[in-house]
Amino acid sequence: MYRPTYELHSFTHVTPEEKHEILKAVLKALVLMSGPFGAPLIYVGHAKTDK
Amino acid sequence: MYRPTYELACFSTVDHEEKLQILKAMLEALVLANVLYLQHRPNTPPLYAAGVPYVVEPPGRDNWQDIPRTLALKEGDCEDLATWRIAELRVRHGENALPHITAKKIGDFTLFHILVRRGDGSIEDPSRILGMR
């Protein structure tokens, strides 16, 4: 299984709105892989826990 | 540091064109993180003056580093360097640079390489410029 890991040190330098934009871009790739249902919802839930 | 890991079981079932689409979406996420970082940190050195050589990752590791992580490690591989360069071209030169992906089949394994498509359509390989043989 392909398991790439982002290392986003910049997450501590950007605003909450910009974090949201980055997360949306990360999710966009996952939505592309997952189709219209399923995994993206799980990841949106995960993303909400990020401060 | 935020370290999300994709677990892409689908990568063994989708076709080659779909893999390229997925990789491009993942690369755009890293480009965006780098674009925002450069906007916040305008004094960040240009990639080619940052003293960051291309270093291949050990087998089994595939870390997609943003600019500050690459600066801290003082090394990067193809996607780290290409996404830095693309962000730099977009932010500092107003250029519509994009990820460019090549693929080489080695037995059952496909080796992807990430480069930069410049605004004029030419291809630039930051990895080669920074020491990849």
N, CA and C atoms of all chains as a GROMACS GRO file, in nm:
protein
  552
    1MET      N    1   0.085  -0.120   0.000
    1MET     CA    2   0.000   0.000   0.000
    1MET      C    3   0.088   0.124   0.000
    2TYR      N    4   0.046   0.222  -0.077
    2TYR     CA    5   0.122   0.346  -0.086
    2TYR      C    6   0.086   0.435   0.034
    3ARG      N    7   0.186   0.479   0.113
    3ARG     CA    8   0.158   0.552   0.237
    3ARG      C    9   0.245   0.678   0.247
    4PRO      N   10   0.217   0.777   0.165
    4PRO     CA   11   0.294   0.902   0.177
    4PRO      C   12   0.250   0.983   0.298
    5THR      N   13   0.345   1.050   0.361
    5THR     CA   14   0.317   1.134   0.478
    5THR      C   15   0.359   1.278   0.452
    6TYR      N   16   0.265   1.369   0.468
    6TYR     CA   17   0.301   1.511   0.462
    6TYR      C   18   0.374   1.549   0.591
    7GLU      N   19   0.476   1.632   0.579
    7GLU     CA   20   0.540   1.690   0.697
    7GLU      C   21   0.524   1.842   0.687
    8LEU      N   22   0.418   1.892   0.750
    8LEU     CA   23   0.378   2.032   0.732
    8LEU      C   24   0.417   2.116   0.852
    9HIS      N   25   0.543   2.151   0.856
    9HIS     CA   26   0.592   2.241   0.962
    9HIS      C   27   0.527   2.378   0.949
   10SER      N   28   0.492   2.414   0.825
   10SER     CA   29   0.433   2.546   0.799
   10SER      C   30   0.298   2.563   0.866
   11PHE      N   31   0.238   2.454   0.910
   11PHE     CA   32   0.107   2.462   0.975
   11PHE      C   33   0.110   2.553   1.097
   12THR      N   34   0.225   2.569   1.158
   12THR     CA   35   0.235   2.656   1.276
   12THR      C   36   0.254   2.803   1.237
   13HIS      N   37   0.271   2.829   1.108
   13HIS     CA   38   0.300   2.966   1.064
   13HIS      C   39   0.181   3.031   0.995
   14VAL      N   40   0.077   2.957   0.966
   14VAL     CA   41  -0.033   3.011   0.887
   14VAL      C   42  -0.157   3.036   0.975
   15THR      N   43  -0.251   3.109   0.922
   15THR     CA   44  -0.372   3.144   0.997
   15THR      C   45  -0.469   3.025   0.998
   16PRO      N   46  -0.567   3.026   1.088
   16PRO     CA   47  -0.668   2.918   1.088
   16PRO      C   48  -0.738   2.905   0.954
   17GLU      N   49  -0.767   3.017   0.888
   17GLU     CA   50  -0.833   3.011   0.757
   17GLU      C   51  -0.742   2.943   0.654
   18GLU      N   52  -0.613   2.971   0.662
   18GLU     CA   53  -0.519   2.910   0.568
   18GLU      C   54  -0.502   2.760   0.597
   19LYS      N   55  -0.503   2.724   0.726
   19LYS     CA   56  -0.501   2.580   0.760
   19LYS      C   57  -0.618   2.510   0.696
   20HIS      N   58  -0.732   2.577   0.702
   20HIS     CA   59  -0.854   2.520   0.643
   20HIS      C   60  -0.834   2.497   0.493
   21GLU      N   61  -0.772   2.594   0.426
   21GLU     CA   62  -0.748   2.581   0.282
   21GLU      C   63  -0.654   2.464   0.253
   22ILE      N   64  -0.550   2.449   0.336
   22ILE     CA   65  -0.456   2.338   0.316
   22ILE      C   66  -0.528   2.205   0.337
   23LEU      N   67  -0.607   2.196   0.442
   23LEU     CA   68  -0.682   2.072   0.469
   23LEU      C   69  -0.776   2.039   0.354
   24LYS      N   70  -0.840   2.142   0.300
   24LYS     CA   71  -0.930   2.117   0.188
   24LYS      C   72  -0.853   2.060   0.068
   25ALA      N   73  -0.732   2.110   0.047
   25ALA     CA   74  -0.652   2.059  -0.064
   25ALA      C   75  -0.610   1.914  -0.040
   26VAL      N   76  -0.574   1.884   0.086
   26VAL     CA   77  -0.539   1.745   0.121
   26VAL      C   78  -0.660   1.655   0.100
   27LEU      N   79  -0.777   1.706   0.139
   27LEU     CA   80  -0.901   1.628   0.124
   27LEU      C   81  -0.939   1.610  -0.022
   28LYS      N   82  -0.910   1.711  -0.103
   28LYS     CA   83  -0.946   1.703  -0.244
   28LYS      C   84  -0.880   1.581  -0.307
   29ALA      N   85  -0.755   1.556  -0.271
   29ALA     CA   86  -0.686   1.438  -0.324
   29ALA      C   87  -0.754   1.311  -0.276
   30LEU      N   88  -0.796   1.311  -0.150
   30LEU     CA   89  -0.861   1.191  -0.096
   30LEU      C   90  -0.999   1.170  -0.156
   31VAL      N   91  -1.070   1.278  -0.180
   31VAL     CA   92  -1.201   1.268  -0.246
   31VAL      C   93  -1.185   1.207  -0.384
   32LEU      N   94  -1.082   1.248  -0.453
   32LEU     CA   95  -1.053   1.195  -0.586
   32LEU      C   96  -1.034   1.044  -0.580
   33MET      N   97  -0.970   0.997  -0.474
   33MET     CA   98  -0.945   0.854  -0.460
   33MET      C   99  -1.070   0.778  -0.417
   34SER      N  100  -1.156   0.846  -0.341
   34SER     CA  101  -1.262   0.774  -0.270
   34SER      C  102  -1.396   0.780  -0.338
   35GLY      N  103  -1.411   0.867  -0.436
   35GLY     CA  104  -1.542   0.883  -0.495
   35GLY      C  105  -1.627   0.974  -0.408
   36PRO      N  106  -1.756   0.985  -0.439
   36PRO     CA  107  -1.839   1.086  -0.374
   36PRO      C  108  -1.876   1.056  -0.229
   37PHE      N  109  -1.860   0.932  -0.183
   37PHE     CA  110  -1.902   0.900  -0.048
   37PHE      C  111  -1.788   0.835   0.031
   38GLY      N  112  -1.800   0.835   0.164
   38GLY     CA  113  -1.708   0.753   0.244
   38GLY      C  114  -1.597   0.830   0.309
   39ALA      N  115  -1.476   0.795   0.274
   39ALA     CA  116  -1.359   0.842   0.346
   39ALA      C  117  -1.351   0.993   0.368
   40PRO      N  118  -1.389   1.075   0.271
   40PRO     CA  119  -1.374   1.219   0.296
   40PRO      C  120  -1.449   1.266   0.420
   41LEU      N  121  -1.564   1.209   0.447
   41LEU     CA  122  -1.638   1.251   0.567
   41LEU      C  123  -1.559   1.219   0.693
   42ILE      N  124  -1.496   1.102   0.696
   42ILE     CA  125  -1.414   1.063   0.811
   42ILE      C  126  -1.301   1.165   0.830
   43TYR      N  127  -1.241   1.205   0.719
   43TYR     CA  128  -1.129   1.297   0.730
   43TYR      C  129  -1.173   1.438   0.766
   44VAL      N  130  -1.291   1.478   0.723
   44VAL     CA  131  -1.341   1.609   0.764
   44VAL      C  132  -1.358   1.608   0.916
   45GLY      N  133  -1.410   1.498   0.970
   45GLY     CA  134  -1.424   1.485   1.115
   45GLY      C  135  -1.290   1.494   1.184
   46HIS      N  136  -1.191   1.429   1.126
   46HIS     CA  137  -1.055   1.434   1.181
   46HIS      C  138  -1.003   1.578   1.176
   47ALA      N  139  -1.027   1.643   1.062
   47ALA     CA  140  -0.973   1.777   1.044
   47ALA      C  141  -1.030   1.874   1.149
   48LYS      N  142  -1.154   1.852   1.187
   48LYS     CA  143  -1.216   1.942   1.285
   48LYS      C  144  -1.145   1.936   1.421
   49THR      N  145  -1.075   1.826   1.448
   49THR     CA  146  -1.009   1.814   1.577
   49THR      C  147  -0.877   1.891   1.581
   50ASP      N  148  -0.832   1.932   1.463
   50ASP     CA  149  -0.704   2.002   1.459
   50ASP      C  150  -0.720   2.145   1.508
   51LYS      N  151  -0.628   2.190   1.593
   51LYS     CA  152  -0.635   2.328   1.645
   51LYS      C  153  -0.536   2.415   1.570
   52MET      N  154   0.433   1.992   1.450
   52MET     CA  155   0.424   1.970   1.305
   52MET      C  156   0.305   1.880   1.273
   53TYR      N  157   0.233   1.916   1.169
   53TYR     CA  158   0.117   1.837   1.127
   53TYR      C  159   0.165   1.729   1.028
   54ARG      N  160   0.137   1.600   1.059
   54ARG     CA  161   0.191   1.490   0.978
   54ARG      C  162   0.081   1.391   0.937
   55PRO      N  163  -0.009   1.431   0.849
   55PRO     CA  164  -0.111   1.335   0.805
   55PRO      C  165  -0.051   1.235   0.706
   56THR      N  166  -0.093   1.110   0.721
   56THR     CA  167  -0.048   1.004   0.630
   56THR      C  168  -0.167   0.950   0.552
   57TYR      N  169  -0.155   0.948   0.421
   57TYR     CA  170  -0.256   0.880   0.339
   57TYR      C  171  -0.228   0.730   0.344
   58GLU      N  172  -0.333   0.651   0.344
   58GLU     CA  173  -0.318   0.506   0.328
   58GLU      C  174  -0.392   0.469   0.200
   59LEU      N  175  -0.319   0.459   0.093
   59LEU     CA  176  -0.378   0.454  -0.040
   59LEU      C  177  -0.380   0.312  -0.096
   60ALA      N  178  -0.470   0.231  -0.043
   60ALA     CA  179  -0.485   0.096  -0.096
   60ALA      C  180  -0.528   0.101  -0.242
   61CYS      N  181  -0.601   0.207  -0.279
   61CYS     CA  182  -0.651   0.219  -0.416
   61CYS      C  183  -0.540   0.232  -0.518
   62PHE      N  184  -0.422   0.267  -0.473
   62PHE     CA  185  -0.314   0.291  -0.567
   62PHE      C  186  -0.276   0.166  -0.646
   63SER      N  187  -0.309   0.050  -0.592
   63SER     CA  188  -0.277  -0.073  -0.664
   63SER      C  189  -0.388  -0.113  -0.760
   64THR      N  190  -0.501  -0.041  -0.757
   64THR     CA  191  -0.613  -0.081  -0.844
   64THR      C  192  -0.647   0.023  -0.951
   65VAL      N  193  -0.613   0.149  -0.928
   65VAL     CA  194  -0.648   0.250  -1.029
   65VAL      C  195  -0.549   0.244  -1.144
   66ASP      N  196  -0.589   0.300  -1.259
   66ASP     CA  197  -0.499   0.293  -1.374
   66ASP      C  198  -0.395   0.405  -1.368
   67HIS      N  199  -0.305   0.402  -1.464
   67HIS     CA  200  -0.191   0.494  -1.460
   67HIS      C  201  -0.234   0.641  -1.464
   68GLU      N  202  -0.329   0.672  -1.551
   68GLU     CA  203  -0.376   0.811  -1.562
   68GLU      C  204  -0.440   0.858  -1.432
   69GLU      N  205  -0.512   0.768  -1.367
   69GLU     CA  206  -0.576   0.804  -1.240
   69GLU      C  207  -0.471   0.825  -1.130
   70LYS      N  208  -0.365   0.744  -1.132
   70LYS     CA  209  -0.256   0.766  -1.036
   70LYS      C  210  -0.197   0.905  -1.055
   71LEU      N  211  -0.178   0.945  -1.180
   71LEU     CA  212  -0.122   1.078  -1.207
   71LEU      C  213  -0.214   1.187  -1.154
   72GLN      N  214  -0.345   1.168  -1.172
   72GLN     CA  215  -0.442   1.265  -1.121
   72GLN      C  216  -0.434   1.276  -0.969
   73ILE      N  217  -0.427   1.161  -0.903
   73ILE     CA  218  -0.419   1.159  -0.757
   73ILE      C  219  -0.291   1.228  -0.710
   74LEU      N  220  -0.179   1.193  -0.772
   74LEU     CA  221  -0.051   1.254  -0.733
   74LEU      C  222  -0.054   1.405  -0.753
   75LYS      N  223  -0.114   1.450  -0.864
   75LYS     CA  224  -0.120   1.596  -0.888
   75LYS      C  225  -0.202   1.665  -0.780
   76ALA      N  226  -0.311   1.604  -0.739
   76ALA     CA  227  -0.393   1.665  -0.632
   76ALA      C  228  -0.313   1.671  -0.502
   77MET      N  229  -0.239   1.564  -0.473
   77MET     CA  230  -0.157   1.564  -0.351
   77MET      C  231  -0.046   1.669  -0.359
   78LEU      N  232   0.013   1.681  -0.477
   78LEU     CA  233   0.120   1.780  -0.494
   78LEU      C  234   0.065   1.922  -0.479
   79GLU      N  235  -0.056   1.946  -0.531
   79GLU     CA  236  -0.114   2.081  -0.520
   79GLU      C  237  -0.138   2.119  -0.374
   80ALA      N  238  -0.170   2.021  -0.290
   80ALA     CA  239  -0.187   2.051  -0.148
   80ALA      C  240  -0.055   2.099  -0.087
   81LEU      N  241   0.054   2.034  -0.125
   81LEU     CA  242   0.185   2.073  -0.072
   81LEU      C  243   0.228   2.208  -0.130
   82VAL      N  244   0.198   2.230  -0.258
   82VAL     CA  245   0.228   2.360  -0.318
   82VAL      C  246   0.153   2.471  -0.243
   83LEU      N  247   0.027   2.447  -0.212
   83LEU     CA  248  -0.051   2.548  -0.140
   83LEU      C  249   0.011   2.579  -0.004
   84ALA      N  250   0.051   2.475   0.070
   84ALA     CA  251   0.116   2.498   0.200
   84ALA      C  252   0.242   2.583   0.180
   85ASN      N  253   0.315   2.556   0.074
   85ASN     CA  254   0.439   2.631   0.048
   85ASN      C  255   0.410   2.774   0.003
   86VAL      N  256   0.307   2.792  -0.078
   86VAL     CA  257   0.268   2.927  -0.121
   86VAL      C  258   0.234   3.012   0.001
   87LEU      N  259   0.153   2.957   0.090
   87LEU     CA  260   0.112   3.033   0.209
   87LEU      C  261   0.232   3.061   0.298
   88TYR      N  262   0.322   2.965   0.310
   88TYR     CA  263   0.442   2.986   0.392
   88TYR      C  264   0.526   3.101   0.334
   89LEU      N  265   0.546   3.100   0.203
   89LEU     CA  266   0.627   3.206   0.141
   89LEU      C  267   0.562   3.343   0.155
   90GLN      N  268   0.429   3.345   0.153
   90GLN     CA  269   0.361   3.473   0.172
   90GLN      C  270   0.381   3.526   0.314
   91HIS      N  271   0.388   3.433   0.411
   91HIS     CA  272   0.411   3.473   0.550
   91HIS      C  273   0.558   3.501   0.577
   92ARG      N  274   0.646   3.433   0.507
   92ARG     CA  275   0.790   3.443   0.531
   92ARG      C  276   0.863   3.486   0.403
   93PRO      N  277   0.849   3.614   0.367
   93PRO     CA  278   0.909   3.658   0.239
   93PRO      C  279   1.061   3.652   0.237
   94ASN      N  280   1.124   3.641   0.353
   94ASN     CA  281   1.270   3.633   0.356
   94ASN      C  282   1.324   3.491   0.338
   95THR      N  283   1.238   3.397   0.314
   95THR     CA  284   1.282   3.259   0.288
   95THR      C  285   1.376   3.258   0.168
   96PRO      N  286   1.491   3.190   0.178
   96PRO     CA  287   1.584   3.193   0.064
   96PRO      C  288   1.524   3.121  -0.057
   97PRO      N  289   1.565   3.162  -0.177
   97PRO     CA  290   1.521   3.088  -0.296
   97PRO      C  291   1.572   2.944  -0.288
   98LEU      N  292   1.498   2.853  -0.347
   98LEU     CA  293   1.536   2.711  -0.340
   98LEU      C  294   1.681   2.688  -0.379
   99TYR      N  295   1.720   2.747  -0.492
   99TYR     CA  296   1.854   2.716  -0.543
   99TYR      C  297   1.966   2.787  -0.466
  100ALA      N  298   1.930   2.872  -0.370
  100ALA     CA  299   2.031   2.937  -0.287
  100ALA      C  300   2.017   2.895  -0.141
  101ALA      N  301   1.939   2.793  -0.116
  101ALA     CA  302   1.907   2.756   0.023
  101ALA      C  303   2.003   2.652   0.081
  102GLY      N  304   2.094   2.600  -0.001
  102GLY     CA  305   2.187   2.498   0.049
  102GLY      C  306   2.119   2.367   0.080
  103VAL      N  307   2.018   2.337   0.003
  103VAL     CA  308   1.942   2.211   0.024
  103VAL      C  309   1.967   2.119  -0.095
  104PRO      N  310   2.045   2.013  -0.076
  104PRO     CA  311   2.068   1.922  -0.188
  104PRO      C  312   1.956   1.819  -0.203
  105TYR      N  313   1.951   1.760  -0.323
  105TYR     CA  314   1.863   1.644  -0.343
  105TYR      C  315   1.924   1.524  -0.270
  106VAL      N  316   1.844   1.460  -0.188
  106VAL     CA  317   1.886   1.336  -0.122
  106VAL      C  318   1.772   1.236  -0.132
  107VAL      N  319   1.801   1.118  -0.186
  107VAL     CA  320   1.696   1.017  -0.202
  107VAL      C  321   1.656   0.963  -0.066
  108GLU      N  322   1.527   0.937  -0.048
  108GLU     CA  323   1.480   0.882   0.081
  108GLU      C  324   1.511   0.733   0.089
  109PRO      N  325   1.531   0.683   0.210
  109PRO     CA  326   1.555   0.539   0.225
  109PRO      C  327   1.429   0.460   0.188
  110PRO      N  328   1.445   0.334   0.146
  110PRO     CA  329   1.330   0.252   0.110
  110PRO      C  330   1.227   0.247   0.223
  111GLY      N  331   1.099   0.259   0.186
  111GLY     CA  332   0.993   0.250   0.286
  111GLY      C  333   0.952   0.382   0.345
  112ARG      N  334   1.029   0.488   0.317
  112ARG     CA  335   0.992   0.620   0.369
  112ARG      C  336   0.950   0.709   0.253
  113ASP      N  337   0.839   0.779   0.267
  113ASP     CA  338   0.795   0.872   0.163
  113ASP      C  339   0.734   0.995   0.228
  114ASN      N  340   0.822   1.082   0.277
  114ASN     CA  341   0.777   1.203   0.345
  114ASN      C  342   0.768   1.318   0.246
  115TRP      N  343   0.655   1.386   0.249
  115TRP     CA  344   0.631   1.501   0.161
  115TRP      C  345   0.648   1.627   0.245
  116GLN      N  346   0.764   1.687   0.238
  116GLN     CA  347   0.804   1.796   0.327
  116GLN      C  348   0.767   1.932   0.270
  117ASP      N  349   0.718   2.020   0.356
  117ASP     CA  350   0.700   2.158   0.312
  117ASP      C  351   0.832   2.233   0.328
  118ILE      N  352   0.832   2.362   0.293
  118ILE     CA  353   0.959   2.437   0.289
  118ILE      C  354   1.029   2.442   0.425
  119PRO      N  355   0.961   2.479   0.535
  119PRO     CA  356   1.035   2.487   0.662
  119PRO      C  357   1.088   2.352   0.707
  120ARG      N  358   1.018   2.245   0.677
  120ARG     CA  359   1.067   2.112   0.714
  120ARG      C  360   1.192   2.076   0.631
  121THR      N  361   1.188   2.109   0.503
  121THR     CA  362   1.303   2.083   0.416
  121THR      C  363   1.423   2.168   0.461
  122LEU      N  364   1.396   2.293   0.498
  122LEU     CA  365   1.504   2.378   0.548
  122LEU      C  366   1.564   2.320   0.676
  123ALA      N  367   1.478   2.269   0.763
  123ALA     CA  368   1.527   2.214   0.891
  123ALA      C  369   1.610   2.087   0.868
  124LEU      N  370   1.566   2.005   0.773
  124LEU     CA  371   1.637   1.879   0.746
  124LEU      C  372   1.761   1.900   0.658
  125LYS      N  373   1.764   2.017   0.587
  125LYS     CA  374   1.874   2.050   0.496
  125LYS      C  375   1.887   1.948   0.382
  126GLU      N  376   1.774   1.888   0.344
  126GLU     CA  377   1.773   1.797   0.229
  126GLU      C  378   1.629   1.775   0.186
  127GLY      N  379   1.615   1.731   0.061
  127GLY     CA  380   1.481   1.701   0.012
  127GLY      C  381   1.490   1.610  -0.109
  128ASP      N  382   1.378   1.546  -0.142
  128ASP     CA  383   1.376   1.469  -0.266
  128ASP      C  384   1.280   1.535  -0.364
  129CYS      N  385   1.243   1.463  -0.469
  129CYS     CA  386   1.183   1.531  -0.585
  129CYS      C  387   1.057   1.610  -0.552
  130GLU      N  388   0.961   1.551  -0.477
  130GLU     CA  389   0.837   1.626  -0.454
  130GLU      C  390   0.859   1.744  -0.359
  131ASP      N  391   0.954   1.729  -0.265
  131ASP     CA  392   0.984   1.840  -0.173
  131ASP      C  393   1.041   1.959  -0.250
  132LEU      N  394   1.135   1.930  -0.338
  132LEU     CA  395   1.204   2.037  -0.411
  132LEU      C  396   1.115   2.097  -0.519
  133ALA      N  397   1.041   2.013  -0.590
  133ALA     CA  398   0.956   2.064  -0.699
  133ALA      C  399   0.843   2.151  -0.644
  134THR      N  400   0.781   2.110  -0.534
  134THR     CA  401   0.670   2.191  -0.481
  134THR      C  402   0.721   2.323  -0.421
  135TRP      N  403   0.841   2.322  -0.366
  135TRP     CA  404   0.903   2.447  -0.320
  135TRP      C  405   0.921   2.540  -0.440
  136ARG      N  406   0.981   2.487  -0.547
  136ARG     CA  407   1.011   2.569  -0.665
  136ARG      C  408   0.882   2.623  -0.729
  137ILE      N  409   0.780   2.539  -0.738
  137ILE     CA  410   0.653   2.582  -0.797
  137ILE      C  411   0.593   2.696  -0.714
  138ALA      N  412   0.594   2.682  -0.583
  138ALA     CA  413   0.541   2.787  -0.496
  138ALA      C  414   0.620   2.916  -0.514
  139GLU      N  415   0.751   2.902  -0.521
  139GLU     CA  416   0.838   3.019  -0.539
  139GLU      C  417   0.807   3.091  -0.672
  140LEU      N  418   0.791   3.015  -0.778
  140LEU     CA  419   0.761   3.075  -0.909
  140LEU      C  420   0.625   3.144  -0.907
  141ARG      N  421   0.529   3.083  -0.839
  141ARG     CA  422   0.395   3.144  -0.833
  141ARG      C  423   0.395   3.271  -0.749
  142VAL      N  424   0.459   3.265  -0.632
  142VAL     CA  425   0.452   3.378  -0.537
  142VAL      C  426   0.545   3.492  -0.579
  143ARG      N  427   0.666   3.458  -0.618
  143ARG     CA  428   0.767   3.563  -0.641
  143ARG      C  429   0.779   3.607  -0.785
  144HIS      N  430   0.732   3.525  -0.878
  144HIS     CA  431   0.748   3.558  -1.020
  144HIS      C  432   0.614   3.563  -1.093
  145GLY      N  433   0.506   3.539  -1.022
  145GLY     CA  434   0.373   3.543  -1.084
  145GLY      C  435   0.357   3.444  -1.197
  146GLU      N  436   0.430   3.334  -1.188
  146GLU     CA  437   0.431   3.237  -1.299
  146GLU      C  438   0.339   3.121  -1.269
  147ASN      N  439   0.265   3.077  -1.368
  147ASN     CA  440   0.173   2.965  -1.348
  147ASN      C  441   0.248   2.832  -1.364
  148ALA      N  442   0.339   2.806  -1.271
  148ALA     CA  443   0.414   2.681  -1.273
  148ALA      C  444   0.326   2.569  -1.219
  149LEU      N  445   0.349   2.447  -1.270
  149LEU     CA  446   0.266   2.332  -1.232
  149LEU      C  447   0.353   2.210  -1.206
  150PRO      N  448   0.302   2.114  -1.129
  150PRO     CA  449   0.375   1.988  -1.116
  150PRO      C  450   0.376   1.912  -1.249
  151HIS      N  451   0.487   1.847  -1.276
  151HIS     CA  452   0.498   1.761  -1.395
  151HIS      C  453   0.552   1.627  -1.346
  152ILE      N  454   0.485   1.521  -1.388
  152ILE     CA  455   0.520   1.388  -1.335
  152ILE      C  456   0.567   1.299  -1.448
  153THR      N  457   0.680   1.232  -1.425
  153THR     CA  458   0.722   1.128  -1.518
  153THR      C  459   0.717   0.994  -1.445
  154ALA      N  460   0.706   0.888  -1.522
  154ALA     CA  461   0.696   0.754  -1.462
  154ALA      C  462   0.785   0.658  -1.538
  155LYS      N  463   0.855   0.574  -1.462
  155LYS     CA  464   0.943   0.474  -1.523
  155LYS      C  465   0.905   0.339  -1.465
  156LYS      N  466   0.876   0.244  -1.553
  156LYS     CA  467   0.837   0.110  -1.508
  156LYS      C  468   0.963   0.029  -1.482
  157ILE      N  469   0.973  -0.027  -1.362
  157ILE     CA  470   1.085  -0.113  -1.327
  157ILE      C  471   1.026  -0.244  -1.275
  158GLY      N  472   1.013  -0.341  -1.365
  158GLY     CA  473   0.945  -0.466  -1.327
  158GLY      C  474   0.800  -0.437  -1.293
  159ASP      N  475   0.756  -0.481  -1.176
  159ASP     CA  476   0.618  -0.456  -1.131
  159ASP      C  477   0.605  -0.318  -1.065
  160PHE      N  478   0.714  -0.249  -1.050
  160PHE     CA  479   0.718  -0.124  -0.974
  160PHE      C  480   0.722  -0.004  -1.069
  161THR      N  481   0.649   0.100  -1.037
  161THR     CA  482   0.655   0.222  -1.116
  161THR      C  483   0.721   0.331  -1.033
  162LEU      N  484   0.826   0.387  -1.087
  162LEU     CA  485   0.897   0.495  -1.017
  162LEU      C  486   0.850   0.629  -1.074
  163PHE      N  487   0.787   0.709  -0.990
  163PHE     CA  488   0.741   0.841  -1.032
  163PHE      C  489   0.848   0.944  -0.996
  164HIS      N  490   0.859   1.043  -1.083
  164HIS     CA  491   0.952   1.153  -1.055
  164HIS      C  492   0.876   1.285  -1.074
  165ILE      N  493   0.899   1.378  -0.984
  165ILE     CA  494   0.825   1.504  -0.986
  165ILE      C  495   0.917   1.618  -1.033
  166LEU      N  496   0.870   1.688  -1.134
  166LEU     CA  497   0.944   1.800  -1.190
  166LEU      C  498   0.853   1.923  -1.194
  167VAL      N  499   0.902   2.029  -1.258
  167VAL     CA  500   0.826   2.154  -1.266
  167VAL      C  501   0.799   2.188  -1.412
  168ARG      N  502   0.670   2.214  -1.441
  168ARG     CA  503   0.638   2.269  -1.574
  168ARG      C  504   0.629   2.420  -1.560
  169ARG      N  505   0.722   2.490  -1.624
  169ARG     CA  506   0.725   2.636  -1.614
  169ARG      C  507   0.610   2.698  -1.693
  170GLY      N  508   0.587   2.824  -1.669
  170GLY     CA  509   0.478   2.895  -1.736
  170GLY      C  510   0.488   2.892  -1.887
  171ASP      N  511   0.610   2.885  -1.940
  171ASP     CA  512   0.627   2.882  -2.086
  171ASP      C  513   0.621   2.740  -2.142
  172GLY      N  514   0.592   2.642  -2.057
  172GLY     CA  515   0.579   2.504  -2.102
  172GLY      C  516   0.706   2.422  -2.090
  173SER      N  517   0.817   2.487  -2.062
  173SER     CA  518   0.942   2.412  -2.048
  173SER      C  519   0.942   2.333  -1.918
  174ILE      N  520   1.024   2.230  -1.913
  174ILE     CA  521   1.032   2.144  -1.795
  174ILE      C  522   1.163   2.170  -1.722
  175GLU      N  523   1.150   2.189  -1.590
  175GLU     CA  524   1.268   2.212  -1.505
  175GLU      C  525   1.273   2.101  -1.401
  176ASP      N  526   1.392   2.050  -1.376
  176ASP     CA  527   1.406   1.941  -1.280
  176ASP      C  528   1.490   1.989  -1.160
  177PRO      N  529   1.425   2.038  -1.055
  177PRO     CA  530   1.501   2.086  -0.938
  177PRO      C  531   1.589   1.977  -0.876
  178SER      N  532   1.544   1.853  -0.883
  178SER     CA  533   1.623   1.744  -0.825
  178SER      C  534   1.758   1.733  -0.895
  179ARG      N  535   1.755   1.740  -1.028
  179ARG     CA  536   1.880   1.728  -1.105
  179ARG      C  537   1.967   1.851  -1.080
  180ILE      N  538   1.906   1.967  -1.076
  180ILE     CA  539   1.982   2.091  -1.051
  180ILE      C  540   2.050   2.084  -0.914
  181LEU      N  541   1.984   2.015  -0.820
  181LEU     CA  542   2.037   2.010  -0.683
  181LEU      C  543   2.108   1.878  -0.652
  182GLY      N  544   2.153   1.810  -0.757
  182GLY     CA  545   2.246   1.700  -0.732
  182GLY      C  546   2.201   1.560  -0.763
  183MET      N  547   2.077   1.540  -0.810
  183MET     CA  548   2.034   1.404  -0.842
  183MET      C  549   2.112   1.352  -0.962
  184ARG      N  550   2.161   1.231  -0.953
  184ARG     CA  551   2.234   1.172  -1.066
  184ARG      C  552   2.142   1.090  -1.153
   0.00000   0.00000   0.00000
